[in-house]
Amino acid sequence: MIYDISDVQIEKLLIPAARAGEALARLDERISRSPMKQGFIERQDFTDAISSMWVDGELVHMEDLVLHDAHMDVRVPTHEMTAAHRILRSRRLIFSNATGWAFTAQGLSRLRGKMAIAADETAFASKAVAQSNSEEAETDGETPLDGAFSELDALLARSAATLSAITAGTTPAPAAHREEAHPMVNDPDWDEEERLKEWRQVHSQTEKLPTILRTAILLDAWNMIEVLQRSPWLGRLLAAAFLRDGAVSPDHLPALSTGLRAVPRERRHARNQTQRLLALLDSFYEAAFASMKEHDRLTHARERMMRKLVGRRSSSRLPELVELVVSRPVVSAAMIVKELGTTPQGAIGLANQLELREVTGRGRFRAWGML
């Protein structure tokens, strides 16, 4: 599908774009000066991951995602939970790298989960497999275990290549990359590379447009071209990364999926291109507004908890617990024990001192959140 931008009515988009850009800039300035900047950014990652799944029609509970991220699941993780955690890790990966990294060939491959092994490691693996095959050919006859030994040799070759890649400082290819061509996993007619090339053309054609307007067009193009077969959420992360790269929000990665939840689905999926872009620009504004509202709420809650620290000993663990509660939507007793190094009873005692909101209401498994 060719995404045509010639029919976009730019004049109708300028005012909504300016409104969204101003809101995002105000939010970024507020975050940059906030005493809980890092904690708020970490909390936003969880919120955006949940909202992104919601936009794609899946429901994941915030509490379950927080516990899954801390490797403290209370139940077997579902496919939706795994996808939400991948979104969470992708946001962290984008923010931890330099601006512009997400749009490089290496960054896109990493975010798509298709980072290839370096050429020398691939050659090493091929050489090892070829050597094992030649050794098998020299044997006088086949045995029932030949197939098993062949698979084992291939596994050893891949393991050696992975270790070599880690030693060299490169990233080995994930196991899923080898299953890419299987028709039970991927549609063989779905050419992601060609679709990604079309999306990059839109990226080049919009270079002269303002950053906010260009971001909306890139996100709409990603959705309409359907670049990836099973990761539609990546387009929203790339849009957030583009806002960060364009100096609209240099100090944080906007939670754009949160704003999309506030826009009706009919507007987001309208047939008219300009109407879809208007909906996206409105969602940018709603995302910034919701984040500022959440930041103000957390600021007041943090100030209230900080009053509890007056007169405490310098060795008290309460300040650390305050920062942990700010950075996580939910904290369990086990998480407090792991992060602060206290006993389970000590963790419960610390949580009670801060007057946190009880989430579970259970005696055996207790978790808290900010009021």
C-alpha positions, -999 to 999 in steps of 0.1 A, spaced: 0 0 0 13 35 -10 6 61 17 -2 94 -1 3 126 18 -7 149 -11 -43 150 0 -36 160 36 -53 193 44 -24 209 63 -42 241 72 -68 222 93 -40 205 113 -19 235 122 -39 247 153 -44 212 168 -7 205 162 4 237 179 -20 229 208 -5 194 212 31 206 209 26 233 236 11 207 260 39 182 254 66 209 258 50 221 291 49 185 304 85 179 295 96 211 312 77 200 343 93 166 343 128 179 338 125 200 370 107 174 390 124 159 421 108 126 412 117 127 375 131 91 372 103 76 393 77 93 372 93 81 339 94 46 352 57 47 362 48 62 328 64 32 311 40 8 329 10 31 321 18 33 284 24 -4 281 -10 -12 296 -27 15 274 -10 3 243 -24 -32 249 -58 -16 254 -56 2 221 -49 -31 204 -79 -47 221 -61 -66 248 -65 -62 286 -36 -66 310 -38 -56 347 -13 -31 359 -6 -51 391 2 -82 372 26 -64 348 45 -48 378 49 -82 395 59 -98 362 85 -72 356 99 -79 391 99 -117 384 73 -122 411 43 -135 392 14 -148 412 2 -168 382 15 -182 349 21 -152 325 -3 -151 296 6 -142 260 -9 -107 266 13 -103 296 44 -112 276 35 -87 249 29 -60 275 63 -67 291 79 -65 256 64 -30 252 77 -20 286 112 -32 278 111 -15 244 103 18 259 131 15 284 155 5 255 145 35 234 149 59 263 182 44 274 198 50 240 208 82 223 183 102 203 179 89 168 189 54 177 154 40 173 154 50 136 187 35 127 189 1 110 204 -14 142 177 2 164 148 -10 142 162 -45 140 166 -46 178 131 -33 185 116 -57 159 134 -86 176 154 -94 145 188 -82 154 212 -104 133 245 -118 145 275 -101 131 289 -114 99 320 -131 115 298 -149 141 275 -161 113 305 -173 93 317 -191 124 284 -209 129 282 -219 92 318 -232 94 311 -252 125 280 -268 110 297 -276 77 326 -292 97 302 -313 116 284 -324 84 317 -333 68 326 -354 98 293 -372 96 298 -379 59 331 -396 66 315 -423 88 309 -457 72 272 -459 79 242 -441 94 230 -448 129 196 -440 145 212 -412 165 226 -394 135 197 -370 134 200 -362 171 237 -357 169 232 -334 139 208 -312 158 231 -312 188 260 -301 166 240 -272 152 229 -262 187 265 -262 198 275 -241 168 248 -215 175 258 -214 212 294 -208 203 284 -180 179 262 -164 206 291 -165 231 314 -150 205 289 -123 197 286 -114 234 324 -113 238 327 -90 208 300 -67 222 274 -73 196 239 -86 199 231 -122 190 200 -130 169 169 -141 189 156 -176 185 124 -163 169 143 -150 140 151 -185 127 113 -192 126 105 -162 105 98 -180 73 76 -207 88 40 -204 74 25 -214 108 42 -184 124 42 -157 97 22 -150 66 47 -157 37 30 -129 16 35 -103 43 67 -85 33 77 -65 64 109 -52 48 90 -38 18 64 -22 41 91 -8 63 107 7 31 74 24 22 72 38 57 107 52 55 97 69 23 69 88 42 96 96 68 117 112 40 87 130 23 77 148 55 111 163 64 99 199 59 69 196 82 68 206 119 78 178 143 43 173 158 25 172 125 52 149 110 48 126 140 11 123 135 16 115 98 43 89 105 20 72 131 -9 72 107 12 58 79 25 30 102 -11 20 110 -23 22 74 6 4 59 5 -22 87 43 -25 87 46 -53 112 24 -84 113 22 -88 150 36 -56 166 13 -26 158 24 -10 191 59 -4 178 46 25 156 34 43 187 68 39 204 86 52 173 62 82 173 71 89 209 108 85 201 104 109 172 90 135 195 119 130 218 144 133 189 127 164 176 133 182 209 95 184 217 100 161 247 138 157 252 136 146 288 110 118 286 92 95 262 56 106 259 29 80 268 10 84 235 -12 53 240 -27 69 271 -40 97 250 -53 74 223 -76 58 250 -93 92 254 -101 94 216 -131 74 203 -122 45 181 -144 58 153 -122 89 150 -90 69 152 -101 46 124 -119 71 102 -118 67 65 -108 103 59 -70 108 63 -73 143 77 -98 132 103 -75 104 114 -46 129 118 -68 153 138 -77 124 161 -40 116 165 -31 152 173 -59 154 198 -46 121 214 -11 138 218 -28 166 237 -48 142 258 -16 122 266 2 153 278 -28 165 298 -33 131 315 5 129 323 5 164 338 -25 155 359 -8 123 371 24 142 378 5 167 400 -12 138 419 20 120 425 37 152 436 11 159 462 12 123 474 50 123 476 50 156 496 25 140 520 47 110 525 78 131 529 63 147 559 64 113 575 102 114 573 107 144 596 126 134 626 135 100 613 170 85 617 194 88 588 195 50 585 157 48 580 146 29 549 114 50 545 130 75 520 139 45 498 104 32 501 89 65 491 110 65 459 100 29 452 63 37 456 66 67 433 83 46 405 59 17 407 21 18 405 20 -12 429 45 -25 454 43 -59 471 59 -70 504 83 -92 484 93 -62 462 100 -41 492 121 -69 507 140 -73 474 147 -36 468 153 -24 504 168 -56 519 143 -57 549 125 -86 564 89 -94 553 75 -81 586 97 -50 583 84 -44 548 48 -45 561 57 -22 590 73 4 566 43 3 543 19 9 572 39 39 583 34 56 550 -4 50 550 -4 35 516 -35 22 499 -40 -16 503 -46 -32 469 -52 -69 476 -69 -70 510 -53 -104 515 -33 -116 545 -8 -139 527 -1 -116 497 -2 -79 504 4 -50 479 1 -13 482 -2 18 460 -2 55 464 -33 73 476 
